[in-house]
Amino acid sequence: MELHIPPELEEYSPRIAAFVRAPLDYPTWTVPTVRNATQWHADNSSRIRSMRIPEMQKASDVSQSRPDMLLYELGNQEALDTSFGDRLTDFTSGDDHLLLVNVSGAGKTRLVFETLARRWGIYFTCYTDVGTSPYGDVDLMFSISGMDTDDPLREIWDLGPRARKSLTALANNCRRSTSDLQHYPCPALGVSRLLLRGSTE
């Protein structure tokens, strides 16, 4: 099937393609310091610097810097876990729907990220927190939080004040980063996710 890009979106294709092909350049996490001093041993601090672990997006200018282990060596998980290739093959084989369930911190999101990095896909999430889980976009989260229903299950979906604050911060960041798409931000952002593959082929 031939890819057809509407004329009003064609101007974004080169920029999207350039972004996709560019090497990843995340801010690097550094060992935290207090008054220009750290409690870490010098050898450990040096080893951490050499690993070039990405820094997690901060919720605010005063937030503490944290390492982003989900993005560390993304696309190269075999360097950290030699058995990962077999697990990825098991995970991606077959054409059936798959339910991925495990305890918190078991590696579910990392497995999904590795799959997306190698096989292509779109990452939708029902919950995003600017301080602890700043991944994905807020489209689905906005939709869920805006549902108007008398269903008693709605209480389970309620985001709560902390999540609503994070949602607002993420939305503001999104608006700032997409100022070039101000004439049609929602359609352009949605379509740009679908154009990524076509732009790189």
N, C-alpha and C positions, 0 to 999 in steps of 0.2 A: 504494500500500500504506500502510495506516495504521500509524503508529508506536505500538508498545505498550511502555510502560515499567513494569517490575515495581514493585509498591507500595513495596518496601523501598529502591528507588533513586530514587523520585520526589522525595524531599526534596532530592536533590542537583541536580535540574534547574535550579532558579532560580539557584543559585550557579554552575553551569557556564555558563548563558546569560549571567549578569552578567560572568563572566570573559571569555567570547568577545567580547562587545560592547564591553568596556572598551578604551580606547585603550592601545596598547603603551607601557609606561613602564619601559624598561630602565635600569640604572645606566649613566651616561655615562663613557666612557673619557677620561682626562685625560693630558696629557703627563707622563711619569715625571720625578720629581725626586729629587735626592740632596742631603740636608741642606737642603731647601727651595729648592734651585736646580736649574735645568735647562740643558742644553747647547743646547736648541732656540732658534732665533731667535724674538724676541717676536712677529713677524708670523705665523710658522708656528704658534706655540702658540695664538695668537688664532684663526687660521683653523680649526685642529683643534677647538677648543672650540665654534666656531660650527657645525661639522658635526654635533655631537651623535652621535658614533659610539658604539654600545653597547659596554659592557665585557664581555669574555668571562668566564664564570664561573671563579672562582679554584679551583685544586685545594686550596689551604689558605690560612690567614690570612697566611702569609709569601710566598705566590706573587707574582710580578711581575704587575702589571696589563697586560692586552693588549687591543687593539681587536678587536671581533668583526665582521669584514667580511661574514660570512654573513648577519647580521641587519641590517646597515646598509642603510637604504632598502628593506627587504624589502617587496615589493608595489609598488614604484615603480622598478623596474629601468630603465625607459625614461628616467628622469632621468639615469642614468649611462651608458646605452648605447641610442642611438636606434634601433638595428636589432634590439633584443631582442624587440619585439613579433612580428616575422616569425619569429624563431627559436622563440619559444614556440608560435606557431601550428603550425609544422612539427612540433614535439615532441609536441604534444597532439592532433594530428589523427589520425584512424584508430582502429580498435578492436583492433588487433593488439598482442601483447606487444612490448615494446621493450627492447633491450639497449643501455645507455648506457655507452660505453667511451671513455676518453681519459686523458691523462697527469695526474699529480697537479697540482692547482692550476689546471686548465683551466676550472673552473666547473661541474662536474657536479652537485655538491651544491647550489650556488646555483640552478641551473636546476630541480632537484627542489623546493627550498624555494619558489621563485616559483610553480611549478605548484600546490603544495599551498596556498599562500596565496590563489590565485585560483580553483582548480577543486575544492578539497576532496580529502582523502585522508588516509591514515595512514602515518607514517614509521617503518619498522622498519629497524634497522641491526644488522649482525652484529658490529660492533666499536664500542665507545665508550670514549673516554679522557677522564678528568675534566680533564686539563690541556690537551689539544690538540683534542679533538672531543667536547664534552659534549652532543651533540644526540641526540634520540631517547630511548627508554627502554631498559632493560637486559634486558627479557624474553627476547629472542632470544639475546642474548649469554649470559645465564644458562643457557639451554637447551643451547646449543652447548657451553659449558664443562662442563656436567654430563653430557654424553653418555658412556655406558659402552660402549665398543666396542673390538674388537681390530683394527679396520680400520687399516692403515698410514697412511691419509690423516689419521687422528686427530692425528698429529704436526703436520700442517699447521695444524689448527684450534687447537692448543694456544695458550692466550692468553699464556703466559709470566708471570714474576713482576710486571713493571711493569703489565701490563694487568690482572692479578688484583687488584693493589693499587687501581688505578683503579676496577675493578668494585666492590670492597668500599666505596670511598668514595662512589660513585654510589648504591649500594644503601642506605647509611646516610643519605644526603641524601634519598633517596626515602622512606624510612621516616619521617624527621622531618617531611617536607612533607605526608605523608598520614595524620597522626595522627588526623584526624577520621574516617577511614574504617577505624578499627582493627577494627571488628567483622567486616568482610569486605573487606580491602584489595585482594586480588588480583582478585576478580570485579568489585568496584566500579571499580577503575582501568581494567580492560579494557573494561567496558561504558561507562564515561564517555567513552572515546575514540569509541565508536560513537554516543553520545548527542549529541555536540557539534553535529552537523548538525541533528538533530531539535530541539534546544533553540533554535536560531537561526531556525528557519523559522516 
